[in-house]
C-alpha cells in the first residue's frame, strides 16, 4: 500500500521514503526506447545517499515488467545519469537545479524532497506533513519526460499540478 506513512524519526523517515521511491517505480510507464538498452530498471540516488542500504535491500530480488531493479549512487554530473530510470535527489544537495537541468529531456522519473523540487523540474516531491510522508506530482514535468503515471498513484497524491499525465 502506498498511502501516507508515519515518519517519527529521520531514520524511519528515510525508510518510509525508500519504500515510496520503490513503489513509485511500479506505477510509472517508461517509453519503450528508454527501456530497450537496459536489462534492469535503474533507481539512481544522488550523493549523498540518505537511504544508506535501505533502498537497495528493499529492491533486492524485485522485478518490474520482467526487469530486475538495481540501485546506484550517482554524483551530480550529467553523464552519471545515463541509464537511470528513476533518480532520487535529497534535500541535502545544493546541486539539485544543475541535476534537474541534466535530467531534462531524459526519460527519468525524478523524485526529490526539497521545497522547490517541482519548480526545478522534478516529477514527484516527497513531503512530511503532520509527521507523515506524503507526495505531490507535477504532471507537466512527467509529460515532458515522456513518462506515464498510473491514475492509482495520482489519486494518492496530496496535490497533482498540471492535470493528468
C-alpha positions as a LaTeX table, in Angstrom:
\begin{tabular}{lrrr}
\hline
Residue & $x$ (\AA) & $y$ (\AA) & $z$ (\AA) \\
\hline
Unk1 & 0.00 & 0.00 & 0.00 \\
Unk2 & 1.26 & 3.43 & $-0.89$ \\
Unk3 & $-0.63$ & 5.79 & 1.40 \\
Unk4 & 0.68 & 8.27 & 3.89 \\
Unk5 & 3.14 & 6.73 & 6.32 \\
Unk6 & 4.24 & 7.97 & 9.71 \\
Unk7 & 7.75 & 9.36 & 9.91 \\
Unk8 & 8.68 & 9.82 & 13.57 \\
Unk9 & 12.47 & 9.96 & 13.20 \\
Unk10 & 14.99 & 10.69 & 10.46 \\
Unk11 & 15.97 & 7.01 & 10.13 \\
Unk12 & 12.33 & 5.95 & 9.94 \\
Unk13 & 11.57 & 8.86 & 7.61 \\
Unk14 & 14.14 & 7.64 & 5.08 \\
Unk15 & 12.98 & 4.05 & 5.45 \\
Unk16 & 9.47 & 5.24 & 4.51 \\
Unk17 & 10.80 & 7.45 & 1.71 \\
Unk18 & 12.78 & 4.50 & 0.32 \\
Unk19 & 9.55 & 2.49 & 0.22 \\
Unk20 & 7.84 & 5.33 & $-1.64$ \\
Unk21 & 10.63 & 5.56 & $-4.22$ \\
Unk22 & 10.48 & 1.81 & $-4.79$ \\
Unk23 & 6.66 & 1.81 & $-5.06$ \\
Unk24 & 6.63 & 4.79 & $-7.43$ \\
Unk25 & 8.53 & 2.72 & $-10.00$ \\
Unk26 & 5.62 & 0.24 & $-10.03$ \\
Unk27 & 3.17 & 2.94 & $-11.15$ \\
Unk28 & 5.17 & 4.51 & $-13.98$ \\
Unk29 & 5.42 & 3.51 & $-17.62$ \\
Unk30 & 8.59 & 4.46 & $-19.47$ \\
Unk31 & 8.79 & 4.77 & $-23.25$ \\
Unk32 & 9.99 & 1.58 & $-24.89$ \\
Unk33 & 13.11 & 3.35 & $-26.15$ \\
Unk34 & 14.12 & 4.19 & $-22.57$ \\
Unk35 & 13.95 & 0.55 & $-21.56$ \\
Unk36 & 15.35 & $-1.12$ & $-24.68$ \\
Unk37 & 19.04 & $-0.81$ & $-23.86$ \\
Unk38 & 18.89 & $-1.99$ & $-20.25$ \\
Unk39 & 18.14 & $-5.37$ & $-18.69$ \\
Unk40 & 17.47 & $-3.63$ & $-15.35$ \\
Unk41 & 15.38 & $-0.74$ & $-14.12$ \\
Unk42 & 17.96 & 1.52 & $-12.51$ \\
Unk43 & 16.97 & 3.58 & $-9.49$ \\
Unk44 & 19.69 & 6.16 & $-9.01$ \\
Unk45 & 20.30 & 8.12 & $-5.82$ \\
Unk46 & 22.19 & 11.38 & $-5.99$ \\
Unk47 & 25.06 & 11.50 & $-3.50$ \\
Unk48 & 24.98 & 11.86 & $-0.56$ \\
Unk49 & 22.66 & 8.86 & $-0.25$ \\
Unk50 & 20.25 & 9.47 & 2.67 \\
Unk51 & 18.90 & 5.90 & 2.49 \\
Unk52 & 22.09 & 4.07 & 3.40 \\
Unk53 & 21.48 & 0.48 & 2.26 \\
Unk54 & 17.72 & 0.61 & 2.94 \\
Unk55 & 16.56 & 1.20 & $-0.65$ \\
Unk56 & 18.98 & $-1.37$ & $-2.06$ \\
Unk57 & 17.78 & $-4.00$ & 0.42 \\
Unk58 & 14.18 & $-3.15$ & $-0.37$ \\
Unk59 & 14.51 & $-3.69$ & $-4.14$ \\
Unk60 & 16.78 & $-6.74$ & $-3.94$ \\
Unk61 & 15.14 & $-9.58$ & $-5.87$ \\
Unk62 & 12.24 & $-7.40$ & $-7.06$ \\
Unk63 & 11.24 & $-7.06$ & $-10.70$ \\
Unk64 & 9.07 & $-4.68$ & $-12.68$ \\
Unk65 & 7.95 & $-5.70$ & $-16.14$ \\
Unk66 & 10.38 & $-8.60$ & $-16.06$ \\
Unk67 & 13.34 & $-6.37$ & $-15.25$ \\
Unk68 & 15.30 & $-6.58$ & $-12.05$ \\
Unk69 & 15.69 & $-3.39$ & $-10.06$ \\
Unk70 & 19.13 & $-2.02$ & $-9.37$ \\
Unk71 & 20.09 & 0.87 & $-7.07$ \\
Unk72 & 23.05 & 3.04 & $-7.99$ \\
Unk73 & 24.56 & 6.04 & $-6.22$ \\
Unk74 & 25.49 & 8.76 & $-8.70$ \\
Unk75 & 27.43 & 12.01 & $-8.49$ \\
Unk76 & 25.87 & 15.28 & $-9.65$ \\
Unk77 & 27.16 & 15.03 & $-13.21$ \\
Unk78 & 25.14 & 14.86 & $-16.42$ \\
Unk79 & 26.99 & 11.79 & $-17.73$ \\
Unk80 & 26.33 & 9.95 & $-14.44$ \\
Unk81 & 22.59 & 9.99 & $-15.20$ \\
Unk82 & 22.97 & 7.75 & $-18.25$ \\
Unk83 & 20.96 & 4.60 & $-17.69$ \\
Unk84 & 18.97 & 5.99 & $-14.77$ \\
Unk85 & 15.23 & 5.32 & $-14.98$ \\
Unk86 & 14.45 & 6.92 & $-11.63$ \\
Unk87 & 16.51 & 9.46 & $-9.71$ \\
Unk88 & 16.18 & 10.50 & $-6.07$ \\
Unk89 & 17.52 & 13.95 & $-5.22$ \\
Unk90 & 17.86 & 14.51 & $-1.48$ \\
Unk91 & 17.27 & 17.82 & 0.23 \\
Unk92 & 20.89 & 17.98 & 1.40 \\
Unk93 & 22.27 & 18.59 & $-2.07$ \\
Unk94 & 22.84 & 22.12 & $-3.28$ \\
Unk95 & 23.19 & 20.88 & $-6.84$ \\
Unk96 & 19.53 & 19.99 & $-7.43$ \\
Unk97 & 18.96 & 22.70 & $-10.09$ \\
Unk98 & 22.03 & 21.53 & $-12.05$ \\
Unk99 & 20.97 & 17.89 & $-11.77$ \\
Unk100 & 17.44 & 18.71 & $-12.88$ \\
Unk101 & 18.78 & 20.54 & $-15.93$ \\
Unk102 & 20.89 & 17.46 & $-16.73$ \\
Unk103 & 17.83 & 15.20 & $-16.32$ \\
Unk104 & 15.66 & 17.39 & $-18.56$ \\
Unk105 & 14.86 & 15.74 & $-21.85$ \\
Unk106 & 15.65 & 12.28 & $-20.48$ \\
Unk107 & 13.09 & 9.64 & $-19.55$ \\
Unk108 & 13.90 & 9.78 & $-15.83$ \\
Unk109 & 11.36 & 9.70 & $-13.02$ \\
Unk110 & 12.76 & 12.37 & $-10.72$ \\
Unk111 & 11.83 & 12.19 & $-7.04$ \\
Unk112 & 13.02 & 14.75 & $-4.52$ \\
Unk113 & 12.27 & 16.32 & $-1.20$ \\
Unk114 & 13.25 & 19.98 & $-1.39$ \\
Unk115 & 10.59 & 22.68 & $-1.24$ \\
Unk116 & 11.46 & 23.87 & $-4.76$ \\
Unk117 & 11.84 & 20.44 & $-6.34$ \\
Unk118 & 8.76 & 20.58 & $-8.58$ \\
Unk119 & 9.61 & 24.15 & $-9.62$ \\
Unk120 & 13.08 & 22.95 & $-10.63$ \\
Unk121 & 11.55 & 20.36 & $-12.99$ \\
Unk122 & 11.04 & 17.40 & $-10.64$ \\
Unk123 & 8.17 & 14.99 & $-11.13$ \\
Unk124 & 7.40 & 13.76 & $-7.60$ \\
Unk125 & 8.14 & 15.70 & $-4.42$ \\
Unk126 & 8.07 & 13.92 & $-1.07$ \\
Unk127 & 6.80 & 15.98 & 1.84 \\
Unk128 & 6.47 & 15.38 & 5.56 \\
Unk129 & 3.06 & 16.73 & 6.57 \\
Unk130 & 1.83 & 16.24 & 10.12 \\
Unk131 & 4.63 & 13.70 & 10.71 \\
Unk132 & 3.54 & 11.63 & 7.69 \\
Unk133 & 5.32 & 11.19 & 4.38 \\
Unk134 & 3.10 & 12.39 & 1.54 \\
Unk135 & 3.81 & 13.36 & $-2.06$ \\
Unk136 & 2.94 & 15.81 & $-4.81$ \\
Unk137 & 3.16 & 15.18 & $-8.55$ \\
Unk138 & 3.86 & 17.57 & $-11.41$ \\
Unk139 & 2.06 & 16.09 & $-14.42$ \\
Unk140 & 3.55 & 18.59 & $-16.85$ \\
Unk141 & 7.08 & 17.58 & $-15.85$ \\
Unk142 & 6.09 & 13.92 & $-16.20$ \\
Unk143 & 4.79 & 14.53 & $-19.74$ \\
Unk144 & 7.98 & 16.38 & $-20.67$ \\
Unk145 & 9.99 & 13.35 & $-19.50$ \\
Unk146 & 7.80 & 11.06 & $-21.63$ \\
Unk147 & 6.56 & 9.14 & $-18.59$ \\
Unk148 & 3.04 & 7.94 & $-17.88$ \\
Unk149 & 1.98 & 7.80 & $-14.22$ \\
Unk150 & $-0.87$ & 5.47 & $-13.31$ \\
Unk151 & $-4.10$ & 7.01 & $-12.05$ \\
Unk152 & $-3.84$ & 4.92 & $-8.87$ \\
Unk153 & $-0.69$ & 6.81 & $-7.89$ \\
Unk154 & $-2.10$ & 10.19 & $-8.86$ \\
Unk155 & $-5.15$ & 9.53 & $-6.69$ \\
Unk156 & $-2.90$ & 9.09 & $-3.65$ \\
Unk157 & $-1.01$ & 12.36 & $-4.18$ \\
Unk158 & $-1.86$ & 15.28 & $-1.91$ \\
Unk159 & $-1.65$ & 17.51 & $-4.97$ \\
Unk160 & $-1.25$ & 16.98 & $-8.73$ \\
Unk161 & $-0.06$ & 20.02 & $-10.67$ \\
Unk162 & $-0.70$ & 20.36 & $-14.39$ \\
Unk163 & $-3.54$ & 17.88 & $-14.85$ \\
Unk164 & $-3.30$ & 14.22 & $-15.77$ \\
Unk165 & $-0.03$ & 12.99 & $-17.30$ \\
\hline
\end{tabular}
